């Protein structure tokens, strides 16, 4: 959901998703990517930032300050670890949390149907088949690898 929308017009689900994002940003210690780095590949940006991208499966996705329709939020913590933030079903969210899980999950940029649990997918756990593309519903399908892979 674009950040610039009028908060008073948000549905309860949109408000909950926004609060989940704020909590996760605080946990990861990230702030909005500075204007000087807007559009820069995440690998070239100093840690401690978040931004938005369409290119979650690209080798060095650019981060932008503005959220737009179907963009994913990404975090680069101060320690350099990078996460794709989105929403998943409870079953898929459990797979993301479990370091032992090696499975396919679907992640949406915003809550959609039963995909209403916020997840932060560490990029080191993802395997993409070629370039990523979103499905008609806006989600991406990710193959997770286990921590010991």
C-alpha positions in Angstrom: 0.0 0.0 0.0 1.5 3.4 -0.9 2.7 5.2 2.2 1.3 8.5 1.0 -2.3 7.4 1.2 -4.4 9.2 3.7 -4.2 7.1 6.9 -7.8 8.0 7.7 -9.0 6.2 4.6 -7.2 2.9 5.4 -9.2 -0.2 6.1 -8.5 -2.1 9.3 -6.4 -4.6 7.3 -4.3 -1.9 5.7 -3.8 -0.2 9.1 -2.7 -3.6 10.6 -0.3 -4.2 7.7 1.2 -0.7 8.1 1.7 -1.3 11.9 3.3 -4.7 11.1 5.7 -2.9 8.7 6.6 -0.3 11.2 7.3 -2.9 13.9 9.5 -4.9 11.5 11.4 -1.8 10.4 12.1 -1.0 14.1 13.2 -4.7 14.7 15.6 -4.6 11.8 16.9 -1.1 12.6 16.2 0.4 9.2 15.2 3.8 7.9 14.0 4.9 4.5 16.7 4.9 1.9 18.2 8.4 1.6 17.2 10.5 -1.5 20.9 10.4 -2.6 20.6 6.6 -2.9 17.1 6.5 -4.4 17.2 4.0 -7.3 20.6 2.5 -6.3 21.2 -1.2 -6.2 20.8 -2.6 -2.7 24.3 -4.1 -2.8 25.8 -0.6 -3.1 23.9 1.0 -0.3 25.1 1.2 3.3 23.1 -1.0 5.7 20.3 0.3 7.9 17.9 1.1 5.1 14.7 0.0 3.6 13.0 0.8 0.3 10.7 -0.5 -2.4 11.4 -2.4 -5.6 9.7 -4.3 -8.4 12.9 -6.3 -8.9 13.1 -8.7 -5.9 14.6 -11.5 -7.9 17.3 -9.4 -9.6 20.9 -9.8 -8.6 21.1 -6.2 -7.3 17.6 -4.8 -7.0 17.3 -1.0 -6.9 15.7 0.5 -3.8 13.3 3.5 -4.2 11.8 5.8 -1.5 8.3 5.6 -2.9 6.1 2.5 -2.7 3.9 1.8 -5.7 1.4 -0.8 -6.7 2.9 -4.3 -6.3 6.3 -3.2 -5.2 8.0 -5.2 -2.5 9.7 -3.7 0.6 13.3 -4.7 1.1 15.4 -4.2 4.2 19.2 -4.1 4.4 20.2 -4.3 8.1 23.3 -2.6 9.4 25.0 -6.0 9.5 24.4 -6.2 5.7 21.8 -9.0 5.7 19.0 -8.3 3.2 15.4 -9.3 3.5 12.4 -9.2 1.2 9.3 -8.1 3.2 5.8 -9.3 2.2 2.8 -11.2 3.3 2.2 -14.9 3.3 -0.4 -17.4 4.4 0.1 -18.8 7.9 1.5 -22.1 6.4 4.0 -20.3 4.2 5.0 -17.9 7.0 5.8 -20.9 9.2 8.1 -22.2 6.4 9.9 -18.8 6.2 10.5 -18.8 10.0 11.7 -22.4 10.1 15.4 -22.5 9.2 15.0 -26.2 8.3 12.3 -25.7 5.8 13.2 -26.1 2.1 10.0 -25.5 0.2 8.1 -23.3 -2.2 6.3 -20.3 -0.7 4.2 -17.5 -2.2 4.8 -13.9 -0.9 2.6 -10.9 -1.7 3.7 -7.3 -1.5 0.5 -6.4 0.4 -2.0 -8.6 2.4 -4.2 -10.7 0.0 -6.8 -13.1 1.1 -5.3 -15.5 3.6 -1.8 -14.1 2.9 -2.0 -11.6 5.8 1.0 -12.5 7.9 4.1 -10.3 7.5 7.3 -12.1 6.6 10.9 -11.1 6.2 12.5 -13.6 3.8 16.3 -13.6 4.1 17.6 -13.3 0.6 20.3 -16.0 1.3 17.4 -18.5 1.7 15.9 -17.7 -1.8 16.5 -19.5 -5.0 15.0 -18.0 -8.2 14.4 -19.8 -11.4 15.6 -17.2 -13.9 14.3 -13.7 -13.5 11.4 -13.3 -11.1 8.0 -12.3 -12.3 4.8 -11.6 -10.3 1.8 -13.8 -10.8 -1.5 -12.3 -11.8 -2.3 -11.9 -8.1 0.9 -9.9 -7.5 2.7 -12.6 -5.5 6.1 -14.1 -6.2 6.9 -17.8 -5.8 10.2 -18.4 -4.0 12.0 -21.7 -3.5 13.4 -21.5 0.1 16.6 -23.4 1.0 17.3 -24.8 4.5 19.9 -23.0 6.6 22.4 -25.9 6.2 22.3 -25.8 2.4 
